[in-house]
Amino acid sequence: MNGATLVRSDPDAADGEDGMMMPQVDSPAEAPIDDVKRAWITVAMLFVIQTINRADKAVLGLAATAIMADLSLSPERYGLIASSFYFLYAIGGVLVGYFFAHRFRPRLIVTAMIAVWSLSQLPIIFAASFTTLLVGRIVLGLGEGNGTPTCINACHEWFPAEKRNLPTSVVMTGALVGSLASAPILAFIIQRLGWHAAFAACAIVGVIMLFLWTLLSRDGPYSGVSTGKTGKALPGRHALAMLRDRSVYGSFLMGFAADWVMGFTLAWLPTFATKALGFSQMEMGWILAVMFLAQAGMMMGISAFSQMLLRRGYSSRFARSGLNAVCLLIGAAALLGATHVADPYVSIILIGIGTGMPILTFTLNPALLSEIFPARHRNRLVHMILSGGTIGSMVAPWLIGRLVGNVESGSWSQVLAVNAVMLVIGAVLALILIRPAQSTRRLQELDEAMG
């Protein structure tokens, strides 16, 4: 087997009611060079890439009011543009995961990804219309749809399974910092220079990052490239057989719910803050910045708490999927609470909690998947599942646009309630379905039988 193999500290143990079960550990075929500095340089660059990724996603929502006024777009047509980002986001991610993620190291896929998303901004800058916005966002989604899973795979190449929570949370915190930094900066650019300039700024930053990544990035020692006994890439049917597992189903559904709320946050939360709660454009930018800063703190803190539980011997079902499900339920309660308060500041605080808690899914869920899959299938399957879950982000903006109807007097309470229901469904199904220890043993046995 090329690259890493998965071993268990106690192959006969099972998830118990006490939650005591050590996670499996990745072990490279040969002991890796102890290059902690290189590992964290990679994490730092992936952090910045995720920051840019989020800014590219957020710019449309931040400019929504100006774009709708400038191009005379109805909420439904704007919702279609917002959703179009995800038309190829999920499909492209799944296809790249299936055909390429197991053949090429994540470093190369990240390079191609940054190039695509930087170039896709150009038509929007120079010839803005409903059509160019629609096409530009579709192409951008194709490039960025592989962003999170590829960055996570690139990160996981530098750390064994039991140490992935913290570096994964650092990488994913980059997305929140992107929202934190982009909200006031892009709002300022939109207000002073127009929304076209905001799209241009995103493209320029992307080109700079492409140069730095090409110059400094390296492959890590914990490879997830798939090979069989012959050294050739494994047939796709081997990987697809591993998707038919209860923990995989639960992980996907939990990710779908979190991505649904993320789709609402990026596409509609800025408009909600200005139209429903009465904040100005600049106030909205700073409020969102503070919100995302608090959410970044929550992500880092809860991820560190999860890793501490793992170090103390608690099972992944308790320390990862169980903790994740609880966060979704807290988020649902906060969103429902926001529908029953009149004070806009209390409402935005509750919405910040409600949209922030699901973000933990983007840290804990990938670490869980990397743990249960045999290493030679890891890149391909993690990439496919995380990409597939983003269907929630594709559907949510469009359906919410139809539900809102009119941005001035829309059914915003119903929108928050729908998001809460999605989180409850995702949490309950995750608690019922996810059994990491059982799935790890079953998938390892299946992998060994395949050869």
C-alpha positions as a printed NumPy array, in Angstrom:
array([[  0.   ,   0.   ,   0.   ],
       [  1.317,   3.422,  -0.911],
       [  1.207,   6.097,   1.777],
       [ -0.564,   5.694,   5.082],
       [ -2.391,   2.777,   6.629],
       [ -4.867,   2.873,   9.462],
       [ -4.389,   0.981,  12.691],
       [ -6.44 ,   0.843,  15.876],
       [ -5.152,   1.089,  19.396],
       [ -7.722,  -1.541,  20.423],
       [ -9.256,  -3.431,  17.504],
       [-11.703,  -5.325,  19.703],
       [-13.123,  -2.265,  21.447],
       [-16.487,  -0.759,  20.588],
       [-18.334,   2.423,  21.312],
       [-19.77 ,   2.11 ,  24.787],
       [-22.097,   4.167,  26.877],
       [-19.141,   5.62 ,  28.752],
       [-17.816,   6.995,  25.478],
       [-14.351,   5.544,  26.069],
       [-12.682,   4.584,  22.821],
       [ -9.381,   5.723,  21.393],
       [ -9.506,   7.035,  17.811],
       [ -7.567,   5.237,  15.129],
       [ -4.136,   6.525,  14.218],
       [ -2.603,   7.16 ,  10.817],
       [  0.868,   5.714,  10.456],
       [  2.949,   6.464,   7.364],
       [  4.642,   3.552,   5.645],
       [  7.936,   5.093,   6.717],
       [  8.411,   7.412,   9.684],
       [  7.943,  10.973,   8.395],
       [ 10.593,  13.617,   8.815],
       [  9.714,  15.626,  11.894],
       [  9.025,  18.867,  10.089],
       [  6.594,  20.659,  12.367],
       [  7.566,  24.018,  10.895],
       [  6.703,  22.913,   7.356],
       [  3.404,  21.431,   8.543],
       [  2.301,  24.677,  10.155],
       [  3.506,  26.786,   7.205],
       [  1.159,  24.676,   5.089],
       [ -1.661,  25.178,   7.597],
       [ -1.028,  28.945,   7.558],
       [ -1.242,  29.11 ,   3.754],
       [ -4.394,  26.993,   3.743],
       [ -5.816,  29.379,   6.349],
       [ -5.236,  32.302,   3.957],
       [ -6.695,  30.356,   1.024],
       [ -9.85 ,  29.682,   3.027],
       [ -9.96 ,  33.38 ,   3.931],
       [ -9.925,  34.33 ,   0.244],
       [-12.412,  31.57 ,  -0.531],
       [-14.91 ,  33.001,   1.948],
       [-14.414,  36.583,   0.738],
       [-15.192,  35.451,  -2.819],
       [-18.374,  33.795,  -1.573],
       [-19.401,  36.705,   0.649],
       [-18.905,  39.559,  -1.82 ],
       [-22.171,  38.847,  -3.639],
       [-24.229,  38.906,  -0.442],
       [-22.531,  42.091,   0.757],
       [-23.272,  43.775,  -2.57 ],
       [-26.763,  42.287,  -2.899],
       [-28.721,  45.503,  -2.332],
       [-26.544,  47.497,  -4.763],
       [-26.605,  44.739,  -7.393],
       [-30.392,  44.316,  -7.229],
       [-30.85 ,  48.083,  -7.586],
       [-28.235,  48.488, -10.342],
       [-29.432,  45.554, -12.464],
       [-33.137,  45.8  , -11.526],
       [-33.217,  42.264, -10.14 ],
       [-36.105,  40.802,  -8.176],
       [-35.32 ,  38.854,  -4.976],
       [-36.084,  35.626,  -6.829],
       [-33.649,  36.423,  -9.67 ],
       [-30.993,  37.498,  -7.182],
       [-31.625,  34.273,  -5.267],
       [-31.013,  32.363,  -8.502],
       [-27.648,  34.13 ,  -8.946],
       [-26.729,  33.404,  -5.335],
       [-27.648,  29.744,  -5.772],
       [-25.826,  29.53 ,  -9.126],
       [-22.527,  29.637,  -7.26 ],
       [-23.423,  26.144,  -6.07 ],
       [-24.667,  24.712,  -9.402],
       [-21.252,  23.154, -10.105],
       [-19.921,  23.638,  -6.583],
       [-21.213,  20.292,  -5.357],
       [-21.19 ,  18.402,  -8.667],
       [-17.725,  19.656,  -9.614],
       [-16.409,  18.793,  -6.174],
       [-17.818,  15.265,  -6.307],
       [-16.444,  14.672,  -9.821],
       [-12.994,  16.028,  -8.979],
       [-13.033,  13.926,  -5.83 ],
       [-13.994,  10.771,  -7.729],
       [-11.68 ,  11.144, -10.735],
       [ -8.694,  13.142,  -9.462],
       [ -8.423,  13.416,  -5.654],
       [ -7.013,   9.887,  -5.33 ],
       [ -4.584,  10.335,  -8.244],
       [ -3.12 ,  13.798,  -7.604],
       [ -1.813,  15.225,  -4.375],
       [ -3.979,  18.004,  -2.871],
       [ -1.231,  20.574,  -3.473],
       [ -1.738,  20.389,  -7.256],
       [ -5.538,  20.529,  -7.019],
       [ -5.318,  23.616,  -4.789],
       [ -3.131,  25.308,  -7.427],
       [ -5.66 ,  24.692, -10.209],
       [ -8.516,  25.715,  -7.936],
       [ -7.045,  29.139,  -7.114],
       [ -6.336,  29.829, -10.803],
       [ -9.935,  29.069, -11.807],
       [-11.576,  31.194,  -9.141],
       [ -9.299,  34.194,  -9.779],
       [ -9.967,  34.25 , -13.538],
       [-13.723,  33.733, -13.121],
       [-14.124,  37.219, -11.605],
       [-13.002,  39.065, -14.748],
       [-16.273,  39.03 , -16.785],
       [-18.211,  40.333, -13.771],
       [-15.797,  43.25 , -13.411],
       [-15.912,  44.417, -17.03 ],
       [-19.378,  43.449, -18.316],
       [-21.811,  43.162, -15.432],
       [-25.277,  41.82 , -16.229],
       [-27.619,  39.137, -14.966],
       [-26.048,  36.654, -17.402],
       [-22.391,  37.435, -16.632],
       [-23.093,  37.348, -12.908],
       [-24.842,  34.012, -13.302],
       [-22.098,  32.447, -15.452],
       [-19.279,  33.997, -13.43 ],
       [-20.665,  32.662, -10.164],
       [-21.158,  29.201, -11.685],
       [-17.499,  29.07 , -12.803],
       [-16.368,  30.486,  -9.464],
       [-18.335,  27.755,  -7.727],
       [-16.638,  25.123,  -9.886],
       [-13.246,  26.395,  -8.739],
       [-14.148,  26.926,  -5.099],
       [-16.308,  23.82 ,  -4.761],
       [-13.102,  21.886,  -4.307],
       [-11.698,  24.444,  -1.884],
       [-12.682,  23.117,   1.523],
       [-12.23 ,  19.362,   0.873],
       [ -8.903,  19.873,  -0.906],
       [ -7.584,  22.212,   1.787],
       [ -8.618,  19.702,   4.438],
       [ -6.91 ,  16.848,   2.573],
       [ -3.772,  18.975,   2.175],
       [ -3.855,  19.727,   5.903],
       [ -4.424,  16.091,   6.878],
       [ -1.368,  15.033,   4.855],
       [  0.742,  16.665,   7.57 ],
       [ -0.937,  15.247,  10.713],
       [ -1.978,  11.792,  12.006],
       [ -5.677,  11.116,  12.686],
       [ -5.636,  11.805,  16.423],
       [ -4.023,  15.242,  15.932],
       [ -6.175,  16.631,  13.115],
       [ -8.849,  18.538,  15.066],
       [ -6.73 ,  21.586,  15.889],
       [ -5.017,  22.127,  12.496],
       [ -8.343,  21.504,  10.748],
       [-10.002,  24.13 ,  12.94 ],
       [ -7.203,  26.589,  12.107],
       [ -7.722,  26.022,   8.371],
       [-11.491,  26.353,   8.677],
       [-11.179,  29.422,  10.905],
       [ -9.686,  31.051,   7.826],
       [-13.183,  31.014,   6.356],
       [-14.518,  32.918,   9.354],
       [-11.631,  35.364,   9.251],
       [-12.456,  35.84 ,   5.576],
       [-15.965,  36.806,   6.59 ],
       [-14.62 ,  38.909,   9.458],
       [-12.154,  40.838,   7.299],
       [-14.201,  40.97 ,   4.116],
       [-17.416,  42.261,   5.686],
       [-16.158,  45.758,   6.66 ],
       [-13.499,  45.99 ,   3.915],
       [-15.764,  44.977,   1.047],
       [-18.646,  47.011,   2.482],
       [-16.334,  50.054,   2.49 ],
       [-15.204,  49.373,  -1.104],
       [-18.807,  48.907,  -2.242],
       [-19.88 ,  52.145,  -0.578],
       [-16.945,  54.237,  -1.866],
       [-15.963,  52.634,  -5.194],
       [-18.952,  50.52 ,  -6.191],
       [-19.626,  46.815,  -6.188],
       [-17.549,  46.177,  -9.355],
       [-14.42 ,  47.258,  -7.452],
       [-15.166,  44.749,  -4.696],
       [-15.136,  41.888,  -7.212],
       [-11.867,  43.225,  -8.686],
       [-10.241,  43.264,  -5.244],
       [-11.136,  39.598,  -4.72 ],
       [ -9.576,  38.649,  -8.083],
       [ -6.298,  40.483,  -7.367],
       [ -5.866,  38.874,  -3.948],
       [ -6.483,  35.455,  -5.512],
       [ -3.685,  35.936,  -8.059],
       [ -1.244,  36.936,  -5.307],
       [ -2.106,  33.815,  -3.299],
       [ -1.665,  31.625,  -6.384],
       [  1.939,  32.841,  -6.685],
       [  2.714,  32.267,  -2.989],
       [  1.167,  28.783,  -2.912],
       [  3.071,  27.702,  -6.034],
       [  6.319,  28.962,  -4.518],
       [  6.031,  27.617,  -0.954],
       [  3.731,  24.571,  -0.853],
       [  4.998,  20.988,  -0.395],
       [  3.427,  17.512,  -0.117],
       [  2.982,  16.034,   3.367],
       [  4.016,  12.568,   4.671],
       [  0.504,  11.16 ,   5.314],
       [ -0.585,  10.523,   1.743],
       [ -4.205,   9.777,   0.881],
       [ -3.457,   8.708,  -2.708],
       [ -5.17 ,   5.402,  -3.526],
       [ -3.216,   2.413,  -4.787],
       [ -3.827,  -1.308,  -4.68 ],
       [ -1.361,  -4.152,  -4.382],
       [ -0.242,  -3.596,  -7.966],
       [  0.572,   0.051,  -7.304],
       [ -2.156,   1.211,  -9.692],
       [ -5.046,   3.462,  -8.724],
       [ -7.921,   1.537,  -7.156],
       [-11.116,   1.103,  -9.204],
       [-13.895,   3.526,  -8.373],
       [-16.196,   0.717,  -7.264],
       [-13.885,   0.055,  -4.302],
       [-14.314,   3.592,  -3.061],
       [-18.041,   3.747,  -3.797],
       [-18.617,   0.569,  -1.787],
       [-17.335,   2.419,   1.271],
       [-19.963,   5.118,   0.928],
       [-22.663,   2.602,   1.861],
       [-22.134,   2.979,   5.585],
       [-24.406,   4.375,   8.305],
       [-21.755,   6.736,   9.677],
       [-21.13 ,   8.099,   6.193],
       [-24.861,   8.726,   5.751],
       [-25.059,  10.509,   9.103],
       [-21.973,  12.578,   8.37 ],
       [-23.341,  13.631,   4.984],
       [-26.722,  14.669,   6.413],
       [-25.122,  16.634,   9.233],
       [-22.923,  18.411,   6.681],
       [-25.939,  19.102,   4.466],
       [-27.735,  20.845,   7.346],
       [-24.681,  22.948,   8.206],
       [-24.17 ,  23.895,   4.56 ],
       [-27.839,  24.884,   4.287],
       [-27.38 ,  27.424,   7.081],
       [-24.104,  28.571,   5.519],
       [-25.939,  29.223,   2.247],
       [-28.443,  31.409,   4.096],
       [-25.673,  33.239,   5.969],
       [-23.67 ,  34.161,   2.888],
       [-26.538,  34.972,   0.531],
       [-29.211,  36.51 ,   2.761],
       [-27.928,  37.473,   6.207],
       [-26.526,  40.874,   5.085],
       [-29.864,  41.73 ,   3.454],
       [-31.736,  40.481,   6.519],
       [-29.598,  42.715,   8.755],
       [-30.341,  45.83 ,   6.696],
       [-33.937,  45.264,   5.587],
       [-35.479,  43.338,   8.483],
       [-33.417,  44.657,  11.408],
       [-32.833,  48.191,  10.093],
       [-29.027,  48.398,  10.213],
       [-27.129,  50.569,   7.713],
       [-24.686,  49.1  ,   5.181],
       [-21.638,  50.035,   7.277],
       [-23.291,  48.95 ,  10.538],
       [-24.11 ,  45.647,   8.903],
       [-20.472,  45.216,   7.852],
       [-19.142,  45.786,  11.365],
       [-21.852,  43.696,  13.025],
       [-21.044,  40.779,  10.744],
       [-17.328,  41.263,  11.427],
       [-17.882,  41.009,  15.19 ],
       [-20.203,  38.047,  14.663],
       [-17.647,  36.16 ,  12.587],
       [-14.892,  36.96 ,  15.098],
       [-16.982,  35.437,  17.876],
       [-17.742,  32.425,  15.683],
       [-14.023,  31.943,  14.99 ],
       [-13.422,  31.872,  18.735],
       [-16.198,  29.31 ,  19.172],
       [-14.748,  27.108,  16.44 ],
       [-11.231,  27.139,  17.872],
       [-12.406,  26.67 ,  21.453],
       [-14.832,  23.81 ,  20.828],
       [-12.387,  22.089,  18.433],
       [ -9.684,  22.254,  21.105],
       [-12.177,  20.872,  23.64 ],
       [-12.983,  18.   ,  21.27 ],
       [ -9.292,  17.191,  20.838],
       [ -8.816,  17.265,  24.618],
       [-11.637,  14.728,  24.988],
       [ -9.939,  12.476,  22.434],
       [ -6.63 ,  12.709,  24.299],
       [ -8.407,  11.661,  27.481],
       [ -9.728,   8.538,  25.794],
       [-13.279,   9.495,  24.865],
       [-14.691,   8.004,  21.677],
       [-15.044,   9.912,  18.434],
       [-18.768,   9.325,  18.69 ],
       [-18.76 ,  11.323,  21.913],
       [-15.981,  13.846,  21.213],
       [-16.695,  14.511,  17.531],
       [-20.11 ,  13.522,  16.147],
       [-21.98 ,  13.793,  19.469],
       [-20.48 ,  17.176,  20.301],
       [-21.188,  18.323,  16.753],
       [-24.852,  17.303,  16.994],
       [-25.248,  19.185,  20.28 ],
       [-23.848,  22.312,  18.596],
       [-26.452,  21.993,  15.823],
       [-29.25 ,  21.739,  18.386],
       [-27.984,  24.822,  20.239],
       [-27.887,  26.668,  16.913],
       [-31.474,  25.647,  16.154],
       [-32.667,  26.881,  19.552],
       [-30.935,  30.24 ,  19.029],
       [-32.508,  30.75 ,  15.588],
       [-35.962,  29.946,  16.933],
       [-35.35 ,  32.355,  19.804],
       [-34.508,  35.118,  17.323],
       [-38.013,  34.859,  15.86 ],
       [-39.544,  35.84 ,  19.219],
       [-37.552,  38.97 ,  20.11 ],
       [-38.156,  42.532,  18.974],
       [-34.799,  44.108,  19.86 ],
       [-32.587,  44.016,  16.716],
       [-29.368,  43.69 ,  18.741],
       [-30.648,  40.71 ,  20.729],
       [-31.928,  39.218,  17.488],
       [-28.575,  39.534,  15.706],
       [-26.761,  38.011,  18.711],
       [-29.07 ,  34.989,  18.653],
       [-28.667,  34.689,  14.887],
       [-24.894,  34.855,  15.33 ],
       [-25.079,  31.902,  17.724],
       [-27.541,  30.08 ,  15.49 ],
       [-25.417,  30.415,  12.359],
       [-22.123,  29.996,  14.241],
       [-22.718,  26.696,  16.011],
       [-23.186,  24.707,  12.762],
       [-19.759,  25.912,  11.6  ],
       [-18.211,  23.364,  13.981],
       [-19.383,  20.746,  11.477],
       [-16.745,  21.952,   9.018],
       [-14.01 ,  21.061,  11.523],
       [-15.268,  17.983,  13.367],
       [-16.983,  16.24 ,  10.464],
       [-13.913,  16.056,   8.154],
       [-11.754,  14.825,  11.043],
       [-14.321,  12.101,  11.727],
       [-14.403,  11.031,   8.073],
       [-10.605,  10.987,   7.846],
       [-10.598,   8.717,  10.874],
       [-13.059,   6.085,   9.658],
       [-11.849,   5.753,   6.042],
       [ -8.776,   3.657,   5.199],
       [ -5.993,   6.066,   4.283],
       [ -5.692,   5.065,   0.627],
       [ -9.35 ,   6.049,   0.088],
       [ -9.292,   9.113,   2.328],
       [ -8.655,  11.921,  -0.178],
       [-11.227,  10.687,  -2.665],
       [-14.046,   9.94 ,  -0.218],
       [-13.635,  12.932,   2.087],
       [-13.553,  15.159,  -0.998],
       [-16.727,  13.608,  -2.429],
       [-18.751,  13.678,   0.804],
       [-17.849,  17.236,   1.759],
       [-18.578,  18.418,  -1.783],
       [-21.894,  16.567,  -1.882],
       [-22.997,  18.182,   1.36 ],
       [-22.734,  21.622,  -0.215],
       [-25.939,  20.876,  -2.119],
       [-27.541,  22.44 ,   0.955],
       [-25.765,  25.722,   0.214],
       [-26.937,  25.514,  -3.393],
       [-30.62 ,  24.985,  -2.63 ],
       [-31.016,  27.268,   0.394],
       [-30.49 ,  30.732,  -1.216],
       [-32.955,  30.057,  -4.034],
       [-35.676,  28.558,  -1.824],
       [-35.236,  31.306,   0.754],
       [-35.539,  33.895,  -2.042],
       [-38.892,  32.383,  -2.993],
       [-39.987,  32.281,   0.641],
       [-39.008,  35.886,   1.331],
       [-40.815,  37.263,  -1.725],
       [-40.248,  40.931,  -0.882],
       [-37.079,  42.013,   0.934],
       [-38.887,  44.902,   2.644],
       [-41.76 ,  42.897,   4.126],
       [-40.698,  39.302,   3.616],
       [-41.343,  36.309,   5.85 ],
       [-38.019,  36.505,   7.678],
       [-39.283,  34.688,  10.791],
       [-40.258,  31.735,   8.62 ],
       [-36.784,  31.783,   7.067],
       [-35.13 ,  31.502,  10.492],
       [-37.54 ,  28.734,  11.491],
       [-36.744,  26.73 ,   8.345],
       [-33.026,  26.972,   9.105],
       [-33.673,  25.785,  12.666],
       [-35.669,  22.781,  11.454],
       [-32.845,  21.785,   9.094],
       [-30.366,  21.842,  11.991],
       [-32.613,  19.712,  14.204],
       [-33.05 ,  17.108,  11.459],
       [-29.301,  16.965,  10.798],
       [-28.466,  16.632,  14.501],
       [-31.009,  13.907,  15.242],
       [-30.024,  11.805,  12.228],
       [-26.336,  12.174,  13.112],
       [-26.964,  10.962,  16.663],
       [-28.886,   7.963,  15.348],
       [-26.608,   6.947,  12.48 ],
       [-22.988,   7.762,  13.286],
       [-21.011,   4.919,  14.928],
       [-17.315,   5.64 ,  14.212],
       [-15.803,   2.538,  15.859],
       [-18.144,   0.133,  14.083],
       [-17.694,   1.888,  10.744],
       [-13.905,   1.965,  11.068],
       [-13.713,  -1.788,  11.638],
       [-16.185,  -2.563,   8.864],
       [-14.499,  -0.308,   6.303],
       [-11.04 ,  -1.597,   7.22 ],
       [-12.223,  -5.182,   6.741],
       [-13.867,  -4.231,   3.446],
       [-10.663,  -2.552,   2.278],
       [ -8.56 ,  -5.599,   3.16 ],
       [-10.993,  -7.878,   1.314],
       [-10.712,  -5.698,  -1.796],
       [ -6.92 ,  -5.971,  -1.812]])
